[in-house]
Amino acid sequence: MKKQLLLNLIFISSISGFAQQLYIEYGSNVLSFDYKNSQGMPLDNLLPQSKTYLGMGYRDNINREKTLYLSLGATYNGYGAIGSDLRLDNYFEWDVSYLGVTAGLDIKLFQLNDFLFYIKGAIATEFLIRGNQTINNQVYNLVGEDEFNSSIFFIKGSLGMQYPISRSTAIFANYTFGKTVLINSDTSEETLKLNAHQFGFGFIINLPNCNCDN
């Protein structure tokens, strides 16, 4: 797992010499857990918690009209949820952190004065680097557990707005919805899917070789 993540980060670094822009993003993750236990029963009282996410990477214009931008980057995501099972009188809490790599395509929709509106599609692979599960008063370390040890794969869609604050820098704000494929253990009938809502803002900085507009 660590070797695969390292290779992905090396690949991102290797393409930086061809990139035209650097982006930095910060925001809030609101996650919903679609969880079923080994009996196939969902947790009805499972509520999301707000956690922080960070992202940075490179963007490159890929068409003459400057309406399509390819982005590659790294992310740090915190996810959390709390819940209870009244039938068993149990309390649950998840608090996990994932490190990942992401690739996306920004598509310009329209521009209103200096405000540029865009949509973005992205895919991401993330790996658990820290995680705790609390059941009643017992805390369990999730790192190395089968249900959480494998990588997770997100498909994401974003809607955002961008505004230039100088000739070389723009600020942006966006909303992103992401959904994972099934997270499941080979040795357990428990199933878990994640639905992430992200609200973020950040900066886009033109690099010296940039032939692009903010």
PyMOL commands that place a pseudoatom at each C-alpha (Angstrom):
pseudoatom trace, name=CA, resn=MET, resi=1, chain=A, elem=C, hetatm=0, pos=[0.000, 0.000, 0.000]
pseudoatom trace, name=CA, resn=LYS, resi=2, chain=A, elem=C, hetatm=0, pos=[2.731, 2.480, 0.993]
pseudoatom trace, name=CA, resn=LYS, resi=3, chain=A, elem=C, hetatm=0, pos=[4.786, 1.512, -2.074]
pseudoatom trace, name=CA, resn=GLN, resi=4, chain=A, elem=C, hetatm=0, pos=[1.832, 2.186, -4.397]
pseudoatom trace, name=CA, resn=LEU, resi=5, chain=A, elem=C, hetatm=0, pos=[1.182, 5.573, -2.782]
pseudoatom trace, name=CA, resn=LEU, resi=6, chain=A, elem=C, hetatm=0, pos=[4.871, 6.484, -3.058]
pseudoatom trace, name=CA, resn=LEU, resi=7, chain=A, elem=C, hetatm=0, pos=[4.912, 5.605, -6.756]
pseudoatom trace, name=CA, resn=ASN, resi=8, chain=A, elem=C, hetatm=0, pos=[1.843, 7.774, -7.343]
pseudoatom trace, name=CA, resn=LEU, resi=9, chain=A, elem=C, hetatm=0, pos=[3.436, 10.732, -5.560]
pseudoatom trace, name=CA, resn=ILE, resi=10, chain=A, elem=C, hetatm=0, pos=[6.659, 10.304, -7.551]
pseudoatom trace, name=CA, resn=PHE, resi=11, chain=A, elem=C, hetatm=0, pos=[4.597, 10.325, -10.749]
pseudoatom trace, name=CA, resn=ILE, resi=12, chain=A, elem=C, hetatm=0, pos=[2.911, 13.580, -9.724]
pseudoatom trace, name=CA, resn=SER, resi=13, chain=A, elem=C, hetatm=0, pos=[6.291, 15.146, -8.979]
pseudoatom trace, name=CA, resn=SER, resi=14, chain=A, elem=C, hetatm=0, pos=[7.718, 13.993, -12.314]
pseudoatom trace, name=CA, resn=ILE, resi=15, chain=A, elem=C, hetatm=0, pos=[5.050, 15.827, -14.318]
pseudoatom trace, name=CA, resn=SER, resi=16, chain=A, elem=C, hetatm=0, pos=[5.471, 19.101, -12.425]
pseudoatom trace, name=CA, resn=GLY, resi=17, chain=A, elem=C, hetatm=0, pos=[7.963, 20.347, -15.010]
pseudoatom trace, name=CA, resn=PHE, resi=18, chain=A, elem=C, hetatm=0, pos=[5.231, 20.247, -17.661]
pseudoatom trace, name=CA, resn=ALA, resi=19, chain=A, elem=C, hetatm=0, pos=[2.534, 21.866, -15.533]
pseudoatom trace, name=CA, resn=GLN, resi=20, chain=A, elem=C, hetatm=0, pos=[1.437, 25.467, -15.889]
pseudoatom trace, name=CA, resn=GLN, resi=21, chain=A, elem=C, hetatm=0, pos=[-0.321, 26.122, -12.595]
pseudoatom trace, name=CA, resn=LEU, resi=22, chain=A, elem=C, hetatm=0, pos=[-0.116, 25.157, -8.948]
pseudoatom trace, name=CA, resn=TYR, resi=23, chain=A, elem=C, hetatm=0, pos=[-3.277, 24.852, -6.848]
pseudoatom trace, name=CA, resn=ILE, resi=24, chain=A, elem=C, hetatm=0, pos=[-3.752, 24.699, -3.083]
pseudoatom trace, name=CA, resn=GLU, resi=25, chain=A, elem=C, hetatm=0, pos=[-7.137, 23.846, -1.520]
pseudoatom trace, name=CA, resn=TYR, resi=26, chain=A, elem=C, hetatm=0, pos=[-8.551, 23.729, 2.006]
pseudoatom trace, name=CA, resn=GLY, resi=27, chain=A, elem=C, hetatm=0, pos=[-12.029, 22.927, 3.241]
pseudoatom trace, name=CA, resn=SER, resi=28, chain=A, elem=C, hetatm=0, pos=[-14.488, 20.806, 5.152]
pseudoatom trace, name=CA, resn=ASN, resi=29, chain=A, elem=C, hetatm=0, pos=[-15.561, 17.188, 4.603]
pseudoatom trace, name=CA, resn=VAL, resi=30, chain=A, elem=C, hetatm=0, pos=[-19.061, 16.127, 5.613]
pseudoatom trace, name=CA, resn=LEU, resi=31, chain=A, elem=C, hetatm=0, pos=[-19.267, 12.368, 5.255]
pseudoatom trace, name=CA, resn=SER, resi=32, chain=A, elem=C, hetatm=0, pos=[-22.168, 9.943, 5.309]
pseudoatom trace, name=CA, resn=PHE, resi=33, chain=A, elem=C, hetatm=0, pos=[-21.462, 6.256, 5.999]
pseudoatom trace, name=CA, resn=ASP, resi=34, chain=A, elem=C, hetatm=0, pos=[-23.618, 3.652, 4.237]
pseudoatom trace, name=CA, resn=TYR, resi=35, chain=A, elem=C, hetatm=0, pos=[-22.892, 0.793, 6.630]
pseudoatom trace, name=CA, resn=LYS, resi=36, chain=A, elem=C, hetatm=0, pos=[-24.463, -2.649, 7.104]
pseudoatom trace, name=CA, resn=ASN, resi=37, chain=A, elem=C, hetatm=0, pos=[-23.390, -5.123, 9.752]
pseudoatom trace, name=CA, resn=SER, resi=38, chain=A, elem=C, hetatm=0, pos=[-22.783, -8.845, 9.261]
pseudoatom trace, name=CA, resn=GLN, resi=39, chain=A, elem=C, hetatm=0, pos=[-26.562, -9.476, 9.511]
pseudoatom trace, name=CA, resn=GLY, resi=40, chain=A, elem=C, hetatm=0, pos=[-27.190, -7.029, 6.676]
pseudoatom trace, name=CA, resn=MET, resi=41, chain=A, elem=C, hetatm=0, pos=[-28.807, -4.458, 8.974]
pseudoatom trace, name=CA, resn=PRO, resi=42, chain=A, elem=C, hetatm=0, pos=[-28.020, -0.751, 8.521]
pseudoatom trace, name=CA, resn=LEU, resi=43, chain=A, elem=C, hetatm=0, pos=[-27.328, 1.694, 11.320]
pseudoatom trace, name=CA, resn=ASP, resi=44, chain=A, elem=C, hetatm=0, pos=[-30.344, 3.992, 11.330]
pseudoatom trace, name=CA, resn=ASN, resi=45, chain=A, elem=C, hetatm=0, pos=[-28.874, 6.573, 13.700]
pseudoatom trace, name=CA, resn=LEU, resi=46, chain=A, elem=C, hetatm=0, pos=[-25.577, 7.270, 11.954]
pseudoatom trace, name=CA, resn=LEU, resi=47, chain=A, elem=C, hetatm=0, pos=[-24.763, 10.983, 11.657]
pseudoatom trace, name=CA, resn=PRO, resi=48, chain=A, elem=C, hetatm=0, pos=[-21.886, 12.657, 9.782]
pseudoatom trace, name=CA, resn=GLN, resi=49, chain=A, elem=C, hetatm=0, pos=[-19.212, 14.790, 11.391]
pseudoatom trace, name=CA, resn=SER, resi=50, chain=A, elem=C, hetatm=0, pos=[-17.379, 17.692, 9.764]
pseudoatom trace, name=CA, resn=LYS, resi=51, chain=A, elem=C, hetatm=0, pos=[-13.634, 17.117, 9.231]
pseudoatom trace, name=CA, resn=THR, resi=52, chain=A, elem=C, hetatm=0, pos=[-10.852, 18.986, 7.435]
pseudoatom trace, name=CA, resn=TYR, resi=53, chain=A, elem=C, hetatm=0, pos=[-9.374, 18.212, 4.029]
pseudoatom trace, name=CA, resn=LEU, resi=54, chain=A, elem=C, hetatm=0, pos=[-6.295, 19.586, 2.256]
pseudoatom trace, name=CA, resn=GLY, resi=55, chain=A, elem=C, hetatm=0, pos=[-5.212, 19.307, -1.349]
pseudoatom trace, name=CA, resn=MET, resi=56, chain=A, elem=C, hetatm=0, pos=[-2.464, 20.544, -3.618]
pseudoatom trace, name=CA, resn=GLY, resi=57, chain=A, elem=C, hetatm=0, pos=[-1.211, 19.751, -7.078]
pseudoatom trace, name=CA, resn=TYR, resi=58, chain=A, elem=C, hetatm=0, pos=[-0.660, 20.885, -10.632]
pseudoatom trace, name=CA, resn=ARG, resi=59, chain=A, elem=C, hetatm=0, pos=[-2.956, 22.026, -13.447]
pseudoatom trace, name=CA, resn=ASP, resi=60, chain=A, elem=C, hetatm=0, pos=[-2.248, 22.177, -17.160]
pseudoatom trace, name=CA, resn=ASN, resi=61, chain=A, elem=C, hetatm=0, pos=[-4.275, 23.686, -19.986]
pseudoatom trace, name=CA, resn=ILE, resi=62, chain=A, elem=C, hetatm=0, pos=[-4.939, 21.046, -22.671]
pseudoatom trace, name=CA, resn=ASN, resi=63, chain=A, elem=C, hetatm=0, pos=[-6.751, 22.967, -25.427]
pseudoatom trace, name=CA, resn=ARG, resi=64, chain=A, elem=C, hetatm=0, pos=[-6.253, 26.195, -27.378]
pseudoatom trace, name=CA, resn=GLU, resi=65, chain=A, elem=C, hetatm=0, pos=[-9.486, 27.743, -26.142]
pseudoatom trace, name=CA, resn=LYS, resi=66, chain=A, elem=C, hetatm=0, pos=[-8.225, 27.466, -22.541]
pseudoatom trace, name=CA, resn=THR, resi=67, chain=A, elem=C, hetatm=0, pos=[-11.472, 25.830, -21.398]
pseudoatom trace, name=CA, resn=LEU, resi=68, chain=A, elem=C, hetatm=0, pos=[-10.072, 22.444, -20.347]
pseudoatom trace, name=CA, resn=TYR, resi=69, chain=A, elem=C, hetatm=0, pos=[-7.546, 21.900, -17.556]
pseudoatom trace, name=CA, resn=LEU, resi=70, chain=A, elem=C, hetatm=0, pos=[-6.085, 18.595, -16.437]
pseudoatom trace, name=CA, resn=SER, resi=71, chain=A, elem=C, hetatm=0, pos=[-5.120, 18.425, -12.757]
pseudoatom trace, name=CA, resn=LEU, resi=72, chain=A, elem=C, hetatm=0, pos=[-3.070, 15.933, -10.741]
pseudoatom trace, name=CA, resn=GLY, resi=73, chain=A, elem=C, hetatm=0, pos=[-2.511, 16.215, -7.020]
pseudoatom trace, name=CA, resn=ALA, resi=74, chain=A, elem=C, hetatm=0, pos=[-2.299, 14.808, -3.517]
pseudoatom trace, name=CA, resn=THR, resi=75, chain=A, elem=C, hetatm=0, pos=[-4.947, 15.041, -0.796]
pseudoatom trace, name=CA, resn=TYR, resi=76, chain=A, elem=C, hetatm=0, pos=[-5.324, 14.619, 2.945]
pseudoatom trace, name=CA, resn=ASN, resi=77, chain=A, elem=C, hetatm=0, pos=[-8.889, 13.872, 4.043]
pseudoatom trace, name=CA, resn=GLY, resi=78, chain=A, elem=C, hetatm=0, pos=[-10.421, 13.538, 7.473]
pseudoatom trace, name=CA, resn=TYR, resi=79, chain=A, elem=C, hetatm=0, pos=[-13.711, 11.627, 7.728]
pseudoatom trace, name=CA, resn=GLY, resi=80, chain=A, elem=C, hetatm=0, pos=[-15.938, 10.971, 10.707]
pseudoatom trace, name=CA, resn=ALA, resi=81, chain=A, elem=C, hetatm=0, pos=[-19.360, 9.792, 11.827]
pseudoatom trace, name=CA, resn=ILE, resi=82, chain=A, elem=C, hetatm=0, pos=[-21.188, 8.982, 15.042]
pseudoatom trace, name=CA, resn=GLY, resi=83, chain=A, elem=C, hetatm=0, pos=[-24.173, 6.731, 15.620]
pseudoatom trace, name=CA, resn=SER, resi=84, chain=A, elem=C, hetatm=0, pos=[-25.983, 4.331, 17.862]
pseudoatom trace, name=CA, resn=ASP, resi=85, chain=A, elem=C, hetatm=0, pos=[-27.934, 1.083, 17.709]
pseudoatom trace, name=CA, resn=LEU, resi=86, chain=A, elem=C, hetatm=0, pos=[-30.901, 1.294, 20.043]
pseudoatom trace, name=CA, resn=ARG, resi=87, chain=A, elem=C, hetatm=0, pos=[-31.601, -2.419, 19.712]
pseudoatom trace, name=CA, resn=LEU, resi=88, chain=A, elem=C, hetatm=0, pos=[-28.194, -3.318, 21.135]
pseudoatom trace, name=CA, resn=ASP, resi=89, chain=A, elem=C, hetatm=0, pos=[-27.750, -0.158, 23.227]
pseudoatom trace, name=CA, resn=ASN, resi=90, chain=A, elem=C, hetatm=0, pos=[-24.447, 0.560, 21.465]
pseudoatom trace, name=CA, resn=TYR, resi=91, chain=A, elem=C, hetatm=0, pos=[-22.677, 3.813, 20.616]
pseudoatom trace, name=CA, resn=PHE, resi=92, chain=A, elem=C, hetatm=0, pos=[-20.407, 4.065, 17.544]
pseudoatom trace, name=CA, resn=GLU, resi=93, chain=A, elem=C, hetatm=0, pos=[-17.913, 6.622, 16.335]
pseudoatom trace, name=CA, resn=TRP, resi=94, chain=A, elem=C, hetatm=0, pos=[-15.463, 6.637, 13.421]
pseudoatom trace, name=CA, resn=ASP, resi=95, chain=A, elem=C, hetatm=0, pos=[-12.570, 9.096, 13.114]
pseudoatom trace, name=CA, resn=VAL, resi=96, chain=A, elem=C, hetatm=0, pos=[-10.276, 8.326, 10.173]
pseudoatom trace, name=CA, resn=SER, resi=97, chain=A, elem=C, hetatm=0, pos=[-7.687, 10.071, 8.006]
pseudoatom trace, name=CA, resn=TYR, resi=98, chain=A, elem=C, hetatm=0, pos=[-6.755, 9.157, 4.440]
pseudoatom trace, name=CA, resn=LEU, resi=99, chain=A, elem=C, hetatm=0, pos=[-3.876, 10.213, 2.181]
pseudoatom trace, name=CA, resn=GLY, resi=100, chain=A, elem=C, hetatm=0, pos=[-4.568, 10.019, -1.521]
pseudoatom trace, name=CA, resn=VAL, resi=101, chain=A, elem=C, hetatm=0, pos=[-3.851, 10.976, -5.101]
pseudoatom trace, name=CA, resn=THR, resi=102, chain=A, elem=C, hetatm=0, pos=[-6.383, 12.475, -7.470]
pseudoatom trace, name=CA, resn=ALA, resi=103, chain=A, elem=C, hetatm=0, pos=[-6.725, 13.259, -11.169]
pseudoatom trace, name=CA, resn=GLY, resi=104, chain=A, elem=C, hetatm=0, pos=[-9.366, 15.596, -12.570]
pseudoatom trace, name=CA, resn=LEU, resi=105, chain=A, elem=C, hetatm=0, pos=[-10.606, 17.554, -15.564]
pseudoatom trace, name=CA, resn=ASP, resi=106, chain=A, elem=C, hetatm=0, pos=[-11.855, 21.141, -15.186]
pseudoatom trace, name=CA, resn=ILE, resi=107, chain=A, elem=C, hetatm=0, pos=[-14.339, 22.330, -17.820]
pseudoatom trace, name=CA, resn=LYS, resi=108, chain=A, elem=C, hetatm=0, pos=[-15.128, 26.029, -18.174]
pseudoatom trace, name=CA, resn=LEU, resi=109, chain=A, elem=C, hetatm=0, pos=[-18.887, 26.675, -18.291]
pseudoatom trace, name=CA, resn=PHE, resi=110, chain=A, elem=C, hetatm=0, pos=[-19.091, 30.437, -18.740]
pseudoatom trace, name=CA, resn=GLN, resi=111, chain=A, elem=C, hetatm=0, pos=[-17.545, 33.703, -17.573]
pseudoatom trace, name=CA, resn=LEU, resi=112, chain=A, elem=C, hetatm=0, pos=[-19.352, 36.692, -16.061]
pseudoatom trace, name=CA, resn=ASN, resi=113, chain=A, elem=C, hetatm=0, pos=[-17.050, 39.704, -15.941]
pseudoatom trace, name=CA, resn=ASP, resi=114, chain=A, elem=C, hetatm=0, pos=[-14.052, 38.360, -13.996]
pseudoatom trace, name=CA, resn=PHE, resi=115, chain=A, elem=C, hetatm=0, pos=[-15.956, 35.459, -12.441]
pseudoatom trace, name=CA, resn=LEU, resi=116, chain=A, elem=C, hetatm=0, pos=[-15.354, 32.109, -14.130]
pseudoatom trace, name=CA, resn=PHE, resi=117, chain=A, elem=C, hetatm=0, pos=[-17.701, 29.183, -13.457]
pseudoatom trace, name=CA, resn=TYR, resi=118, chain=A, elem=C, hetatm=0, pos=[-16.648, 25.596, -14.058]
pseudoatom trace, name=CA, resn=ILE, resi=119, chain=A, elem=C, hetatm=0, pos=[-17.446, 21.947, -13.424]
pseudoatom trace, name=CA, resn=LYS, resi=120, chain=A, elem=C, hetatm=0, pos=[-14.929, 19.255, -12.635]
pseudoatom trace, name=CA, resn=GLY, resi=121, chain=A, elem=C, hetatm=0, pos=[-14.857, 15.493, -12.756]
pseudoatom trace, name=CA, resn=ALA, resi=122, chain=A, elem=C, hetatm=0, pos=[-12.229, 13.555, -10.838]
pseudoatom trace, name=CA, resn=ILE, resi=123, chain=A, elem=C, hetatm=0, pos=[-11.148, 10.137, -9.661]
pseudoatom trace, name=CA, resn=ALA, resi=124, chain=A, elem=C, hetatm=0, pos=[-9.129, 9.518, -6.498]
pseudoatom trace, name=CA, resn=THR, resi=125, chain=A, elem=C, hetatm=0, pos=[-7.428, 6.663, -4.686]
pseudoatom trace, name=CA, resn=GLU, resi=126, chain=A, elem=C, hetatm=0, pos=[-6.977, 7.031, -0.938]
pseudoatom trace, name=CA, resn=PHE, resi=127, chain=A, elem=C, hetatm=0, pos=[-5.146, 5.027, 1.733]
pseudoatom trace, name=CA, resn=LEU, resi=128, chain=A, elem=C, hetatm=0, pos=[-5.847, 4.931, 5.453]
pseudoatom trace, name=CA, resn=ILE, resi=129, chain=A, elem=C, hetatm=0, pos=[-3.037, 6.477, 7.508]
pseudoatom trace, name=CA, resn=ARG, resi=130, chain=A, elem=C, hetatm=0, pos=[-4.853, 6.917, 10.842]
pseudoatom trace, name=CA, resn=GLY, resi=131, chain=A, elem=C, hetatm=0, pos=[-8.178, 5.729, 12.192]
pseudoatom trace, name=CA, resn=ASN, resi=132, chain=A, elem=C, hetatm=0, pos=[-10.102, 4.912, 15.339]
pseudoatom trace, name=CA, resn=GLN, resi=133, chain=A, elem=C, hetatm=0, pos=[-13.443, 3.223, 15.899]
pseudoatom trace, name=CA, resn=THR, resi=134, chain=A, elem=C, hetatm=0, pos=[-15.194, 3.703, 19.223]
pseudoatom trace, name=CA, resn=ILE, resi=135, chain=A, elem=C, hetatm=0, pos=[-17.855, 1.236, 20.380]
pseudoatom trace, name=CA, resn=ASN, resi=136, chain=A, elem=C, hetatm=0, pos=[-19.318, 2.323, 23.691]
pseudoatom trace, name=CA, resn=ASN, resi=137, chain=A, elem=C, hetatm=0, pos=[-16.208, 3.032, 25.793]
pseudoatom trace, name=CA, resn=GLN, resi=138, chain=A, elem=C, hetatm=0, pos=[-13.834, 0.836, 23.782]
pseudoatom trace, name=CA, resn=VAL, resi=139, chain=A, elem=C, hetatm=0, pos=[-11.500, 2.425, 21.212]
pseudoatom trace, name=CA, resn=TYR, resi=140, chain=A, elem=C, hetatm=0, pos=[-10.084, 0.285, 18.381]
pseudoatom trace, name=CA, resn=ASN, resi=141, chain=A, elem=C, hetatm=0, pos=[-7.232, 1.139, 16.036]
pseudoatom trace, name=CA, resn=LEU, resi=142, chain=A, elem=C, hetatm=0, pos=[-8.393, 0.603, 12.440]
pseudoatom trace, name=CA, resn=VAL, resi=143, chain=A, elem=C, hetatm=0, pos=[-4.960, 0.670, 10.811]
pseudoatom trace, name=CA, resn=GLY, resi=144, chain=A, elem=C, hetatm=0, pos=[-4.272, -2.859, 9.612]
pseudoatom trace, name=CA, resn=GLU, resi=145, chain=A, elem=C, hetatm=0, pos=[-7.876, -4.039, 9.952]
pseudoatom trace, name=CA, resn=ASP, resi=146, chain=A, elem=C, hetatm=0, pos=[-9.212, -5.875, 6.892]
pseudoatom trace, name=CA, resn=GLU, resi=147, chain=A, elem=C, hetatm=0, pos=[-12.287, -3.656, 6.492]
pseudoatom trace, name=CA, resn=PHE, resi=148, chain=A, elem=C, hetatm=0, pos=[-10.165, -0.490, 6.284]
pseudoatom trace, name=CA, resn=ASN, resi=149, chain=A, elem=C, hetatm=0, pos=[-6.699, -1.655, 5.214]
pseudoatom trace, name=CA, resn=SER, resi=150, chain=A, elem=C, hetatm=0, pos=[-7.351, -1.642, 1.456]
pseudoatom trace, name=CA, resn=SER, resi=151, chain=A, elem=C, hetatm=0, pos=[-7.365, 1.517, -0.645]
pseudoatom trace, name=CA, resn=ILE, resi=152, chain=A, elem=C, hetatm=0, pos=[-10.653, 3.233, -1.401]
pseudoatom trace, name=CA, resn=PHE, resi=153, chain=A, elem=C, hetatm=0, pos=[-11.645, 4.577, -4.809]
pseudoatom trace, name=CA, resn=PHE, resi=154, chain=A, elem=C, hetatm=0, pos=[-13.682, 7.782, -5.172]
pseudoatom trace, name=CA, resn=ILE, resi=155, chain=A, elem=C, hetatm=0, pos=[-15.573, 9.178, -8.148]
pseudoatom trace, name=CA, resn=LYS, resi=156, chain=A, elem=C, hetatm=0, pos=[-16.127, 12.922, -7.703]
pseudoatom trace, name=CA, resn=GLY, resi=157, chain=A, elem=C, hetatm=0, pos=[-17.967, 15.820, -9.317]
pseudoatom trace, name=CA, resn=SER, resi=158, chain=A, elem=C, hetatm=0, pos=[-17.510, 19.519, -8.526]
pseudoatom trace, name=CA, resn=LEU, resi=159, chain=A, elem=C, hetatm=0, pos=[-19.132, 22.866, -9.242]
pseudoatom trace, name=CA, resn=GLY, resi=160, chain=A, elem=C, hetatm=0, pos=[-16.975, 25.919, -8.645]
pseudoatom trace, name=CA, resn=MET, resi=161, chain=A, elem=C, hetatm=0, pos=[-16.229, 29.586, -9.179]
pseudoatom trace, name=CA, resn=GLN, resi=162, chain=A, elem=C, hetatm=0, pos=[-12.878, 31.265, -9.835]
pseudoatom trace, name=CA, resn=TYR, resi=163, chain=A, elem=C, hetatm=0, pos=[-11.841, 34.932, -9.529]
pseudoatom trace, name=CA, resn=PRO, resi=164, chain=A, elem=C, hetatm=0, pos=[-8.443, 36.551, -10.330]
pseudoatom trace, name=CA, resn=ILE, resi=165, chain=A, elem=C, hetatm=0, pos=[-6.851, 38.641, -7.583]
pseudoatom trace, name=CA, resn=SER, resi=166, chain=A, elem=C, hetatm=0, pos=[-3.663, 39.435, -9.525]
pseudoatom trace, name=CA, resn=ARG, resi=167, chain=A, elem=C, hetatm=0, pos=[-2.049, 38.708, -12.887]
pseudoatom trace, name=CA, resn=SER, resi=168, chain=A, elem=C, hetatm=0, pos=[-0.596, 35.457, -11.530]
pseudoatom trace, name=CA, resn=THR, resi=169, chain=A, elem=C, hetatm=0, pos=[-3.042, 34.350, -8.819]
pseudoatom trace, name=CA, resn=ALA, resi=170, chain=A, elem=C, hetatm=0, pos=[-6.738, 33.460, -8.626]
pseudoatom trace, name=CA, resn=ILE, resi=171, chain=A, elem=C, hetatm=0, pos=[-8.943, 32.349, -5.768]
pseudoatom trace, name=CA, resn=PHE, resi=172, chain=A, elem=C, hetatm=0, pos=[-11.632, 29.696, -6.120]
pseudoatom trace, name=CA, resn=ALA, resi=173, chain=A, elem=C, hetatm=0, pos=[-14.442, 28.119, -4.163]
pseudoatom trace, name=CA, resn=ASN, resi=174, chain=A, elem=C, hetatm=0, pos=[-16.218, 24.864, -4.952]
pseudoatom trace, name=CA, resn=TYR, resi=175, chain=A, elem=C, hetatm=0, pos=[-18.586, 22.174, -3.794]
pseudoatom trace, name=CA, resn=THR, resi=176, chain=A, elem=C, hetatm=0, pos=[-17.649, 18.543, -4.451]
pseudoatom trace, name=CA, resn=PHE, resi=177, chain=A, elem=C, hetatm=0, pos=[-19.629, 15.338, -4.081]
pseudoatom trace, name=CA, resn=GLY, resi=178, chain=A, elem=C, hetatm=0, pos=[-17.720, 12.072, -3.984]
pseudoatom trace, name=CA, resn=LYS, resi=179, chain=A, elem=C, hetatm=0, pos=[-18.857, 8.458, -3.759]
pseudoatom trace, name=CA, resn=THR, resi=180, chain=A, elem=C, hetatm=0, pos=[-16.798, 5.348, -3.160]
pseudoatom trace, name=CA, resn=VAL, resi=181, chain=A, elem=C, hetatm=0, pos=[-17.158, 1.910, -4.597]
pseudoatom trace, name=CA, resn=LEU, resi=182, chain=A, elem=C, hetatm=0, pos=[-17.914, -0.790, -2.037]
pseudoatom trace, name=CA, resn=ILE, resi=183, chain=A, elem=C, hetatm=0, pos=[-15.484, -1.178, 0.834]
pseudoatom trace, name=CA, resn=ASN, resi=184, chain=A, elem=C, hetatm=0, pos=[-15.771, -4.776, 1.955]
pseudoatom trace, name=CA, resn=SER, resi=185, chain=A, elem=C, hetatm=0, pos=[-13.678, -7.372, 3.767]
pseudoatom trace, name=CA, resn=ASP, resi=186, chain=A, elem=C, hetatm=0, pos=[-13.044, -10.853, 2.387]
pseudoatom trace, name=CA, resn=THR, resi=187, chain=A, elem=C, hetatm=0, pos=[-13.539, -12.279, 5.867]
pseudoatom trace, name=CA, resn=SER, resi=188, chain=A, elem=C, hetatm=0, pos=[-16.630, -10.335, 6.929]
pseudoatom trace, name=CA, resn=GLU, resi=189, chain=A, elem=C, hetatm=0, pos=[-20.127, -9.748, 5.647]
pseudoatom trace, name=CA, resn=GLU, resi=190, chain=A, elem=C, hetatm=0, pos=[-20.031, -6.137, 6.816]
pseudoatom trace, name=CA, resn=THR, resi=191, chain=A, elem=C, hetatm=0, pos=[-20.312, -3.594, 3.991]
pseudoatom trace, name=CA, resn=LEU, resi=192, chain=A, elem=C, hetatm=0, pos=[-19.388, 0.080, 3.897]
pseudoatom trace, name=CA, resn=LYS, resi=193, chain=A, elem=C, hetatm=0, pos=[-19.715, 2.871, 1.335]
pseudoatom trace, name=CA, resn=LEU, resi=194, chain=A, elem=C, hetatm=0, pos=[-18.739, 6.513, 1.797]
pseudoatom trace, name=CA, resn=ASN, resi=195, chain=A, elem=C, hetatm=0, pos=[-20.510, 9.597, 0.428]
pseudoatom trace, name=CA, resn=ALA, resi=196, chain=A, elem=C, hetatm=0, pos=[-18.438, 12.761, 0.881]
pseudoatom trace, name=CA, resn=HIS, resi=197, chain=A, elem=C, hetatm=0, pos=[-19.611, 16.362, 0.596]
pseudoatom trace, name=CA, resn=GLN, resi=198, chain=A, elem=C, hetatm=0, pos=[-16.730, 18.829, 0.394]
pseudoatom trace, name=CA, resn=PHE, resi=199, chain=A, elem=C, hetatm=0, pos=[-16.930, 22.612, 0.711]
pseudoatom trace, name=CA, resn=GLY, resi=200, chain=A, elem=C, hetatm=0, pos=[-13.611, 24.264, -0.042]
pseudoatom trace, name=CA, resn=PHE, resi=201, chain=A, elem=C, hetatm=0, pos=[-11.671, 27.264, -1.258]
pseudoatom trace, name=CA, resn=GLY, resi=202, chain=A, elem=C, hetatm=0, pos=[-8.131, 27.786, -2.463]
pseudoatom trace, name=CA, resn=PHE, resi=203, chain=A, elem=C, hetatm=0, pos=[-5.612, 29.490, -4.699]
pseudoatom trace, name=CA, resn=ILE, resi=204, chain=A, elem=C, hetatm=0, pos=[-4.418, 28.909, -8.262]
pseudoatom trace, name=CA, resn=ILE, resi=205, chain=A, elem=C, hetatm=0, pos=[-0.923, 30.241, -8.964]
pseudoatom trace, name=CA, resn=ASN, resi=206, chain=A, elem=C, hetatm=0, pos=[0.515, 30.587, -12.465]
pseudoatom trace, name=CA, resn=LEU, resi=207, chain=A, elem=C, hetatm=0, pos=[4.002, 29.113, -12.818]
pseudoatom trace, name=CA, resn=PRO, resi=208, chain=A, elem=C, hetatm=0, pos=[6.682, 30.981, -14.828]
pseudoatom trace, name=CA, resn=ASN, resi=209, chain=A, elem=C, hetatm=0, pos=[6.091, 28.877, -17.959]
pseudoatom trace, name=CA, resn=CYS, resi=210, chain=A, elem=C, hetatm=0, pos=[2.320, 29.392, -17.848]
pseudoatom trace, name=CA, resn=ASN, resi=211, chain=A, elem=C, hetatm=0, pos=[0.529, 30.339, -21.058]
pseudoatom trace, name=CA, resn=CYS, resi=212, chain=A, elem=C, hetatm=0, pos=[-2.914, 30.567, -19.474]
pseudoatom trace, name=CA, resn=ASP, resi=213, chain=A, elem=C, hetatm=0, pos=[-5.527, 32.909, -18.090]
pseudoatom trace, name=CA, resn=ASN, resi=214, chain=A, elem=C, hetatm=0, pos=[-6.660, 33.133, -14.471]
for i in range(1, 214): cmd.bond("trace and resi %d" % i, "trace and resi %d" % (i + 1))
show_as sticks, trace
zoom trace
